[in-house]
C-alpha cells in the first residue's frame, strides 16, 4: 500500500475534527446537549446502517463480541456523551485544547493493557499536561461566577478523551480482522443503543425548529465528521504506529482554537496559549521516544500494523 494514503487520511481527519468542536458547541447550546446528541447520532446511525446493508454484515467470531460491545458502549458512546455535554459548558477552543491530551491518554492506556509501567517520560508528560490545564483555567476558576460549569465541562471532555483512547487502543485488532468500514459501522451502530434514554418531546421540537445554519452544522458533524472522517481515522489508525497516530492529534487543539475564534467569535487569550503550549509539551514529552521510532518508520515509508 502507498504509505501516503494513511497519512493523508489522518491529516484530513484532523482538519475535520479540529473544526468539529465549534459546531458541537453551537448545536449543544442552541438545541440542548441531549437533543443535539440524539438527533446527530440517529442520523449517523441511519447512514452507517444503510452502508452496512450494502457492504454486508461482518461474520463476527463469538469471542470478539465482548470487545466490540466494550469499545462501542464505553469507547464511542462514552466519548460522544462527554463531548456533547462538555462543549455545552465550555468554549470550543478550550475544549479542543483539552482534547489535545488524547495522545498522552492513548499511550498511558496502551501501557496499561500491555501491563507495562509508564515511562519516566510518560509520567513527566502527564504532570506537564496537568500543569497546562491549571494555567488554562486558573483565571476563570478564580474570577468567574460560572467556575463550576467550566470545571464540569472540562471533566466531561477529559473523560470523553479517556473513552476515545480506550476505543483507539482496543479497536485496532477488530479493524485488521473485519475491515475498516464494517468495524466502524458496527461499533457506531451499537453506540446508539443508549440514545432513547436521552430523547424527549423537546427533541422533536428542537428538530422541527432547526434553522438552515443549524442543519448545515448538523450535516458537517453527521456526514463529514461522523461518517467520512471516522472511517478515514480507523483506516489510518489501523495502519500507522500508535505513537504516530497520537502525534497527529496534536493538530486538533490548534485547529479548534482557530475555528472557535473564526466561527464562534471566541477570544484567544494568553492563558489559552500558555496552557495549551504546556499541555502539548507534556504530550510531546510523553511520546518523545516513540515518536522518534515512528519518524524513522515514516521516513523509510514503512508502517507496522501492531
N, C-alpha and C positions, 0 to 999 in steps of 0.2 A: 504494500500500500504506500502511496505517496505520503511521506511524513508531514507534508504541509497541510494535508486535509484536516487532521485532528487539531492542529494548531489554529488554522483559520476558523474551524468550528468553535473553538474555545474563545477566540477573540470576538467573534460575532456574539456569542452568548454573554460575554462580559459587558459588551456595549448595551445589549438589550436589558440585561438585569441591572446594570448601573442606572438606567433611566427609569426602570420599573418602580422604585420606591416613591418617586414623585406622584405617580398615578395611583399607587396603592394608598398613599396618604390622602390624596384628593378624594378618592371614592369612599374611603373609610370615614372621613369627616362628613362628606356630603350625604352618603346613604346610611351610615352606621356600619360599624365593623362587621357585625353578624350578617347584615343584609348584603354587604359588598362581598363577603366570603361565599355566601350561599349562591348568589347569582353568578359570580365568576366561576366557581368550581362546578356548578351544574352545567354551564356552557362548555367548560373544558372537558368534563366527563363525557358529554354527548359527542364532542369532537373525537376523543380517543376511542369511544365505543364504535363509532362509525368506521374509523381507521382499522380497528382491531377486527371487525367483521370482514373487511376487505383483505387484510393481511393474513387473517386466520389466527385462531387461538393457539397459544403455545401448549405443548404437552408437558405440563409441569410434573416433575417427579414428586411423589408424596413427601419425601424428606426435605424438599425445598419450601414447602408451604409455610412452616413457622417463620423462616427468614423473610419470605415475601410479605406475610402479614405484619411482621415487626417493622420492616422498612416502610410499609405503606401507612400503617396507623400511627406509628411513633415518628418515623422519619418525615414523610411527606405531610401527613395531616398535622403533626406537631409543628413543623416549620410554618405551614400556612396559618395556623391559629395564632402562633406567636407573632408572626409577621403582621397580619392584618390588625390585630389588637394593639400591637406595639406602635405601628405607624399612625394609628388613630390618636395616640397620645404624644408622639414625638415628631419633630420636623424630619423631613425626608433626608436632609443632609447628615444630621447627627445619627439617625438610624442607619444610614448607609455606612457611616464610619464604624459603628458597632458591628455591622455585618463583616467588616474587614478583619474581624478576629477569627473568621471561619477557617482560614488556612491553619492557624495555630490549633484550633479545636480538632481539625482533621488529623493533624499529626499526633496530638495527645490521645485521641480516641483510637487511632490506629495502633499506638503503643500499648494501649490498654488491652485491645483484643489480641495483640500478638504476645501479650504477657511479658513485655519488656518495660523496664523503668524509663521514664522520660529522661532525655539527656540533660546535662547542665545547661546547654543552650536552650532547650525547651523550657526549663524552669525559669531561666533568666528572661526569656521572651515573654512568658506569662506575666512575670512581675512588671516588665515594661509596659505590656498591654494594659494591665490594671492601673498603672500609674497614668497612662494616657487617658483612660476612662475617667479617672479622678479629675484630671486637668480639664477634660471635656465638659464636665458637669459642675465643677465646684462653684462657679459663679451663679449658675441657675439654681442650684440646690440651696445656696445660702440666701440669695436675694429674691428668688421667685416665690410668688404666692402659690404657685402650682407645682411645687417641688415633688409632691407625692406622685402626681400624674407623670412627671418626667421620669422619676425613678422607676415607676411601674412599667412605663413604656420601654425603658432601657432593658429591664429584666426580661420582658416579653421577647424582645428582639434577640437578646443574648441566648435565651432558651431556644428560640427558633433556630439559631445558629448551631446549637448542640444537636438539635433534631436533624438538621441538614447534614452535619458532619457524620452522624450515625448512618444516614442514608448513603452518603458517598462511600464510606468505608465498607458497608455491608452489601451494597447492591452490585458491586463490580463482578463477583463470580456469577451472579444471575444474568448480567448483561452478556458476559462472554459465553454463557451456556445457551440462552434463549434468544439472544439478539437485542439490539438497542431498542427498536420501536416496540416490540412485544413486551419487553420487560417494563419499559416506561409506561406503556398504556395500562398494563395490569396493575402496577403499583399506584398510578394516579387514580384509576377507577376505584380500587379498594380504599383509597384515602378519602373518597367522597362519602363513604358509608356513614360517618358521624354527622353529615350535613343536616339531616332532618331535625336534629336536636337544636340547631341554631336558626331554623326557619320560623317565621311567624306571619301573621297577617300583614304586618308592616313591610315584609319582604316583597309582597305583591304590589303594595303601594309604591315602594321605592322603585320597583321595576317599571311600573307604568309612568312614573314621573321623571324618568331619566331624560336629561337634555341631550341634544346631539353631541356636545362635548363629552359628557359622561359616557355615552355609547362609544365614542372614539377611544376614550381611555380604556374602556372595558374591552374593546376589540384588541387593543395593543396587549393588554395583560392576558387575554384568553388566547388569541391566535398566534401572536408573535412570541410573547414571554412564556405562556403556558404550554403551547403545543410545539412550535418550531424550536425555540431555544432550549427547552427541556430535553428534546430528542438530541439536539446538537451537543448539549452538555454530556449526556450519557454516552453518546458516540465517542466524544473526545476523551472523557474521563476513563473509559474502559481501555483506552489505547495509549494514554500518556502515563508516565510515572506519577504516583500520588503527590510527590513533592512539587512536581512541575504543575500539576493540576491546581494545587493550592496556591502556587505562585501567581497564577493568572488572576486569582481572586483579589489580588492587590489593586486591580484596576477598578473594582466595583465601588469602593468608597470615594475615589477621586471623581468618577463619573456621576455618582449620586449627589455629591455636594454641588457640582456644577449644574446638574439638571434641576436640583431643588431650587437653586438660585434663578435659573433661566425660566423654568416652568411655573414655579410657585412663588417666586419673588422672595425666597428666603435669604437672610443675611449670612454671609460668610464672615465669621468673627475670628479674631486672633486665637481665642480659646479653641475653636474648632480646628484651626490649622495646627496649633501646638499639640492638642490632644490627639488629633488624627495622625500626626507625624510620629508621636510616641507609640501609638497602637501599631502602626505599620512597621515601625522599627522593631518592636517586640516580636511581631510575626516574622519579620525577616531574620532576626537573630535565631529564633526557634528553628528555622528551616535552612540555616546557613549551610550546613554540611550537606544536607540532602539536595539543596538547590545546586551546589557545585557539581554533584554527581549527575543531576538531571541536566545541567547545562552541557556536560560532556556528551550525554546521550543525544541531546538536541543537536549539538554541533556535528556529531557523526551521522545524524539522520536516522538514528535507531531508537525505537521506543519499546520498552518492555511491557508486558501485559500482566505483571504481577504486582 
